[in-house]
Amino acid sequence: MENNQKKIYRAVRYDKFGGTDVLYIKEEILNAPKAGEVKINVRAASINPGESAIREGKMEKMFPSAFPSGQGSDFAGVVAEAGEGVKDFKPGDEVIGFSNDRNSQADTVIVSRDQLTFKPHSVPWEQAGSLFVVGGTAYAAVRSVTLKKGDILVLSAAAGGVGSVIVQLAKQIGVRVIGLAGKANHDWLKAQGAIPVEHGEGAEQGIIAALDGKKADALIDCFGSGYVELGIKLGIEPDRINTVIDFEAAKRFGTKTEGLSSASTAGVLTELAKMMAAGKLEIPVARTYPLTEVKAAYNELEKRHTHGKIVLIP
Ligand SMILES: NC(=O)c1ccc[n+]([C@@H]2O[C@H](COP(=O)([O-])OP(=O)(O)OC[C@H]3O[C@@H](n4cnc5c(N)ncnc54)[C@H](OP(=O)(O)O)[C@@H]3O)[C@@H](O)[C@H]2O)c1
């Protein structure tokens, strides 16, 4: 089997739960796409914190694993082959997509045609390959707190992968965002029209000062560690608080937990891709790594200070 016939492909794998040291690149034989499926040569596949948690065995109840396991939902690439019955995608088409099988961190992936949309030509590969997880999660979170023009939204991890999309979706609605972020990301938030507040000690006082006597209408938590409780303390109604990470606090305070699962469709992906083509949404790319440097990429992500996305390039 020669690589140039694309019968062998390289993919990220691990055989047991653990830290980034369990990750390796494996060569495997690639099947042809079945009816309704499309084979894509991956050009970019971003990485997400949830994948670390799954690999560490912390989410086994919610997302059970079988070994060897792969990683990744996000990707963008070029169609290599369309299975029987697929009429809308053909070889050479540039697409953005998602895998439901944790295997997009590879040089080739096969998915159902329902998990793809066309990549607008103006959207860079790295951004396109970062869109699905953070875009869908941000879309669901913003929808859940029913934002309207003039609202004030408090947002934790505002310059991270999910947060940086929420900031831009909220801006489109005309919402004022008070965004928690490290100092290094304050200029980016200001450029988006948001009010930056430094996280950590003094965050609560910083938010109160930014509110300047007004009342916060909604809070979206992308970090955990007390932000849901802070929202309650600020007098925000529980049904206008959404967390994508602190499910225990959500249960305790009766808040929402809308995330990717309620927006993981090609329809949402298409809507977000159109916003990118129209210049209304941009995914900040912190850094790219070759696929073979997947361990280093996750080591950086797991420091929890990424601005936007880290992307693997096969
Ligand atoms: N439920 C779902 O469907 C779903 C889907 C996707 C992600 N998630 C979860 O959502 C969370 C965010 O994901 P992500 O991809 O945006 O992560 P990320 O890109 O790694 O962002 C991490 C962010 O956390 C910020 N941060 C660090 N310490 C903080 C603190 N004390 N208070 C507030 N912010 C702090 C960092 O800000 P600075 O760099 O500015 O310090 C950084 O921007 C993760 O926990 C992830 O697992 C859930």
The ligand as an ORCA input file, in Angstrom:
! r2SCAN-3c Opt
* xyz 0 1
  N     -20.269     21.866     26.807
  C     -19.760     21.918     25.604
  O     -20.425     21.574     24.620
  C     -18.351     22.419     25.409
  C     -17.836     22.531     24.118
  C     -16.563     23.072     23.958
  C     -15.802     23.440     25.068
  N     -16.321     23.251     26.314
  C     -15.544     23.643     27.506
  O     -15.490     25.062     27.531
  C     -14.286     25.494     28.153
  C     -13.629     26.532     27.265
  O     -13.168     25.916     26.091
  P     -12.184     26.721     25.130
  O     -11.958     25.875     23.946
  O     -12.674     28.090     24.955
  O     -10.871     26.767     26.044
  P      -9.502     27.517     25.785
  O      -9.474     28.013     24.389
  O      -8.433     26.637     26.268
  O      -9.597     28.820     26.684
  C      -9.194     28.827     27.975
  C      -9.391     30.251     28.442
  O      -9.526     30.243     29.850
  C      -9.161     31.513     30.297
  N      -8.872     31.514     31.715
  C      -7.777     31.012     32.368
  N      -7.918     31.210     33.686
  C      -9.130     31.851     33.878
  C      -9.850     32.296     35.011
  N      -9.393     32.129     36.242
  N     -11.069     32.879     34.813
  C     -11.568     33.062     33.590
  N     -10.933     32.644     32.469
  C      -9.732     32.040     32.618
  C      -7.957     31.859     29.471
  O      -7.915     33.245     29.413
  P      -6.561     34.107     29.339
  O      -5.673     33.416     28.332
  O      -7.071     35.416     28.857
  O      -5.956     34.107     30.689
  C      -8.243     31.184     28.118
  O      -8.657     32.137     27.174
  C     -13.444     24.245     28.376
  O     -13.566     23.868     29.718
  C     -14.094     23.210     27.471
  O     -13.912     21.900     27.948
  C     -17.570     22.767     26.512
*
